[in-house]
Amino acid sequence: MSCAPRAALRGTPRGPRPGAMAASGDTEAVIDPDMVALFDEFLGTETSVAFGAPPVWRPAARPYQYVLRDTEQRGLCLRHGHLVATSLQGANAAQEEPISVVPNRHLERQRCPLILGIRGGSRALSCGTGSEPRCHRALSPQDVALLELFSGDKDAATPFTFYKTFGGSTHTFEAAAFPGLFLSTATGPGRALALASDHGATAFYLHRQRP
């Protein structure tokens, strides 16, 4: 990582030190360049905001697209309305669902809050509403656009938002609405993506798909 002024890095989306699970709000971390680019594109640079420039919201920007795989190289496919972690051999390879992301402009930028979805951002991944999370239950993509959630209010966007942490090679996703619960594929082969406590959190590899 190149040496950059502290002011320029303040608020940069980061993650935990490699090999460590981040505590909430942990900022001692490596920098994820793709996330810096995403937040800058949608919200303007932190440097410009620090020098008094008004926030810039660019809902016309396109969601970033990623291939997401766990450490067993299982990807996500949509089956019966749920995202399922599966081997990508044979016919399954063509069924892999890229993940779409946009930032949540209402939450602390430093923690890298991302609204997640599929199908180019036309459907968003919900961890449930109300006081009870969908812990160990399948997470269902909903028919709401990521850009609509980006432009909307905080209450609407939070159930679709996950704090991403970056350990240098892998990433974890904590539900913003339910602190301490993370995206997990650990429930078994062919089982749907779910939420789990930190010991069941899945570390994911992300590969950005360029336009």
C-alpha positions as CSV (number, residue, x, y, z in Angstrom):
1,M,0.0,0.0,0.0
2,S,1.4,3.4,-0.9
3,C,1.9,5.9,1.9
4,A,-1.0,8.4,1.8
5,P,-1.7,11.4,4.1
6,R,-3.8,10.4,7.1
7,A,-6.4,13.0,6.2
8,A,-6.9,11.3,2.8
9,L,-7.4,7.9,4.5
10,R,-9.7,9.0,7.3
11,G,-13.0,7.3,6.7
12,T,-11.7,5.0,4.0
13,P,-13.6,1.7,4.0
14,R,-11.4,-0.8,5.7
15,G,-11.5,-4.2,7.4
16,P,-9.7,-6.2,10.1
17,R,-6.0,-7.1,10.2
18,P,-5.3,-10.3,8.3
19,G,-6.2,-13.3,10.4
20,A,-8.3,-11.4,12.8
21,M,-12.1,-10.8,13.1
22,A,-12.8,-7.1,13.4
23,A,-14.6,-5.7,16.3
24,S,-17.4,-3.3,15.6
25,G,-15.9,0.0,14.4
26,D,-12.4,-1.5,14.1
27,T,-10.4,0.8,11.7
28,E,-6.9,-0.7,12.1
29,A,-6.9,-2.5,8.8
30,V,-5.8,-2.9,5.2
31,I,-7.5,-0.8,2.6
32,D,-9.8,-2.3,0.0
33,P,-9.2,-0.3,-3.2
34,D,-12.4,-1.4,-4.9
35,M,-14.4,-0.2,-2.0
36,V,-12.6,3.2,-1.9
37,A,-13.5,3.5,-5.6
38,L,-17.2,2.5,-5.0
39,F,-17.7,5.0,-2.1
40,D,-15.9,7.8,-4.0
41,E,-18.0,7.2,-7.1
42,F,-21.3,7.3,-5.2
43,L,-20.6,9.7,-2.4
44,G,-17.6,11.8,-3.4
45,T,-14.1,11.5,-1.9
46,E,-13.5,11.8,1.8
47,T,-10.8,14.4,1.2
48,S,-13.3,16.7,-0.6
49,V,-15.8,16.3,2.2
50,A,-13.1,17.0,4.8
51,F,-12.4,20.3,3.1
52,G,-16.0,21.4,3.3
53,A,-17.5,20.2,0.0
54,P,-21.1,19.2,0.3
55,P,-21.8,15.4,0.1
56,V,-22.3,14.2,-3.5
57,W,-24.9,11.5,-4.1
58,R,-24.8,9.8,-7.4
59,P,-27.7,7.4,-7.6
60,A,-27.2,7.2,-11.4
61,A,-24.0,5.4,-10.8
62,R,-24.2,1.7,-11.5
63,P,-23.8,-1.0,-8.8
64,Y,-20.5,-2.8,-8.7
65,Q,-20.6,-6.5,-9.6
66,Y,-18.7,-9.2,-7.8
67,V,-18.2,-12.9,-8.0
68,L,-18.4,-14.1,-4.4
69,R,-17.1,-17.5,-3.3
70,D,-16.3,-19.1,0.1
71,T,-13.0,-20.6,1.0
72,E,-14.2,-24.0,-0.4
73,Q,-14.7,-22.2,-3.7
74,R,-18.4,-22.6,-3.6
75,G,-20.3,-19.9,-5.5
76,L,-23.9,-18.7,-5.2
77,C,-26.8,-19.9,-7.3
78,L,-30.5,-18.9,-7.1
79,R,-32.7,-21.9,-6.4
80,H,-36.3,-21.7,-5.3
81,G,-36.0,-18.1,-4.4
82,H,-32.9,-18.4,-2.2
83,L,-29.2,-18.0,-2.8
84,V,-27.5,-21.4,-2.4
85,A,-23.8,-22.1,-2.0
86,T,-22.8,-24.9,-4.4
87,S,-19.9,-26.3,-6.3
88,L,-19.5,-24.6,-9.7
89,Q,-18.7,-27.7,-11.7
90,G,-20.6,-28.6,-14.9
91,A,-24.0,-27.0,-15.4
92,N,-23.8,-25.1,-12.2
93,A,-21.1,-22.8,-13.5
94,A,-23.5,-21.0,-15.8
95,Q,-26.0,-20.5,-12.9
96,E,-23.6,-18.5,-10.7
97,E,-25.2,-15.3,-9.4
98,P,-22.8,-12.3,-9.3
99,I,-23.4,-10.0,-6.2
100,S,-24.3,-6.4,-6.8
101,V,-23.3,-3.7,-4.2
102,V,-23.9,0.0,-3.6
103,P,-22.9,1.9,-0.4
104,N,-25.4,2.8,2.3
105,R,-25.0,6.6,2.6
106,H,-26.6,6.8,6.0
107,L,-24.2,4.6,7.9
108,E,-20.6,5.1,9.0
109,R,-18.5,5.1,5.9
110,Q,-15.4,3.8,7.7
111,R,-17.2,0.5,8.4
112,C,-17.9,-0.1,4.7
113,P,-21.7,-0.5,4.8
114,L,-22.9,-2.2,1.6
115,I,-26.4,-2.8,0.3
116,L,-26.2,-6.3,-1.3
117,G,-28.3,-7.7,-4.2
118,I,-28.3,-9.8,-7.3
119,R,-29.5,-9.5,-10.9
120,G,-27.6,-6.4,-11.7
121,G,-29.0,-4.6,-8.6
122,S,-32.6,-5.2,-9.4
123,R,-33.1,-7.4,-6.3
124,A,-31.8,-6.8,-2.8
125,L,-30.8,-9.3,-0.2
126,S,-32.8,-8.9,3.0
127,C,-31.8,-10.2,6.5
128,G,-35.4,-9.6,7.7
129,T,-37.2,-6.8,9.4
130,G,-38.5,-6.3,12.9
131,S,-36.8,-7.3,16.1
132,E,-35.9,-10.9,15.1
133,P,-33.2,-11.7,12.6
134,R,-33.4,-14.5,10.1
135,C,-30.7,-16.3,12.0
136,H,-29.9,-19.7,10.5
137,R,-32.8,-19.2,8.1
138,A,-32.5,-18.6,4.4
139,L,-32.0,-15.1,3.2
140,S,-34.4,-14.1,0.4
141,P,-33.7,-11.6,-2.3
142,Q,-36.5,-9.0,-2.5
143,D,-37.9,-7.2,-5.5
144,V,-36.4,-3.8,-4.6
145,A,-33.7,-2.1,-6.6
146,L,-30.4,-1.3,-4.9
147,L,-30.3,2.3,-6.3
148,E,-33.8,2.8,-4.9
149,L,-32.5,1.8,-1.5
150,F,-29.4,4.0,-1.9
151,S,-31.6,7.0,-2.5
152,G,-34.2,6.2,0.1
153,D,-34.2,6.6,3.9
154,K,-32.1,4.8,6.5
155,D,-34.9,2.6,7.9
156,A,-35.6,1.2,4.4
157,A,-32.0,0.5,3.6
158,T,-30.7,-1.0,6.8
159,P,-32.3,-4.5,6.5
160,F,-30.4,-4.9,3.2
161,T,-27.1,-3.6,4.5
162,F,-24.0,-5.5,5.6
163,Y,-20.7,-4.2,7.0
164,K,-17.9,-5.7,5.0
165,T,-14.5,-6.3,6.6
166,F,-11.4,-7.0,4.6
167,G,-8.6,-9.1,5.9
168,G,-6.2,-8.7,3.0
169,S,-7.5,-11.7,1.0
170,T,-11.0,-12.6,2.3
171,H,-14.1,-10.6,3.4
172,T,-16.8,-11.1,6.0
173,F,-20.3,-9.5,6.0
174,E,-22.0,-8.4,9.2
175,A,-25.8,-7.6,9.2
176,A,-26.2,-3.9,10.0
177,A,-29.6,-4.5,11.5
178,F,-28.4,-7.4,13.7
179,P,-24.8,-6.8,15.0
180,G,-22.9,-10.0,15.6
181,L,-24.6,-12.0,12.9
182,F,-22.7,-12.6,9.6
183,L,-23.4,-14.1,6.2
184,S,-22.7,-17.8,6.3
185,T,-22.5,-20.8,4.0
186,A,-21.5,-23.1,6.8
187,T,-24.9,-24.8,7.1
188,G,-23.9,-27.4,4.6
189,P,-23.6,-28.2,0.9
190,G,-26.6,-27.1,-1.1
191,R,-28.0,-25.1,1.8
192,A,-29.2,-21.5,1.4
193,L,-27.1,-18.5,2.5
194,A,-28.0,-17.6,6.1
195,L,-27.0,-15.5,9.1
196,A,-24.8,-17.0,11.8
197,S,-22.9,-15.8,14.9
198,D,-19.3,-14.8,14.5
199,H,-17.9,-18.4,15.0
200,G,-20.0,-19.4,11.9
201,A,-19.1,-16.4,9.8
202,T,-18.0,-17.3,6.3
203,A,-14.9,-15.7,4.8
204,F,-15.5,-14.9,1.2
205,Y,-13.3,-14.2,-1.8
206,L,-14.5,-11.4,-4.0
207,H,-13.6,-10.8,-7.6
208,R,-14.9,-7.7,-9.2
209,Q,-16.5,-8.0,-12.6
210,R,-15.5,-4.9,-14.6
211,P,-18.1,-3.3,-16.9
